[in-house]
Amino acid sequence: MAETNEGCPILEQLGDRVEGEVSPSACAFITKQTEFGAMRSDTPEAREARVRLYGTVFAADGTLAESGSAAPVRGRADIENNLRTLLGAFPTFRFTPVKIVVNGDAVFYEAANEATINGQMVRYPAVYRVVLENGEVTEGRRYHDRTEWFRPIEKEALRQLFAGVADNCPRQGPAFTGPGLTAPVTDPKCHLAYLGRLSGAMTDVRLTADQAAAGPRTKFQEYRGTVRAKGRTIDFGMIVGTEPGMVRYYFDTLPLNYDDAEMGALFTKLLTGSAPPAR
């Protein structure tokens, strides 16, 4: 469990979901991040209040990046605009904390995300990895599978890197889960098949260990760098989370399944078709 103190009330609410020693800087981030995840944004006024709160999470020159492909968004104003676009596309987006592990100025915030997209509820896990300075995020990354956003839009046409990989996995072993899986799998043969699909989707892999955090039960290790996929070299990253008897992978399959032009077409569909009329 995290070290609790009267100066960080959010720790009482989160209990054993927080591991590691929580500094005042980490407390400020965890508090705002948790508040942001629970906020509503179904009206323009509510969305703007949510955007403003999110802006205060970041330093004026902070950065925010996805786990794959796109260059980081730089500066508080552009980060706010990025979120404004996201919430405009699916205003029902929210999340709840699952596990938070702190290592000094690095925080790994695992969350259960959900949003209604094209009339369908979409749920997917994410890890938000941040580096802090004086309570503000100087470097943030989102690790989640954006392919899930397009499931209600593309339906059967959606490209799925791990389709069928867990269809016949009866053997027992250490459990693992990750993008493309709806439940943990325990068959070691299927675990190897899953990793084989991932490695087969990329070449010229240049990933190195970056930030890490470990608590009494949970460890997060980040890997960042570049890979070559769909005919181009992209910034890419993944997080491996471990706990007794379980390995969890967090990364984005979208740039592994689609090239830049195809991704642009998907986002056009998302931004123009999933949001209800503005009120």
Secondary structure, 3 states (H helix, E strand, C coil): CEECCCCCCHHHHHHHHEEEECCHHHHHHHHHHHHHHHCCCCCHHHHHHHHHHHHHHEEEEEEEEECEECCCEECHHHHHHHHHHHHHHCCCCEEEEEEEEEECCEEEEEEEEEEEECCEEEEEEEEEEEEEECCEEEEEEEECCHHHHHHHHHHHHCCCCCCCCCCCCCCCCCEEECCCCCCCECCHHHHHHHHHHHHHCCEEEEEEEEEEEECCCCEEEEEEEEEEECCEEEEEEEEEEEECCEEEEECCCHHHHCCHHHHHHHHHHHHHHCCCCCC
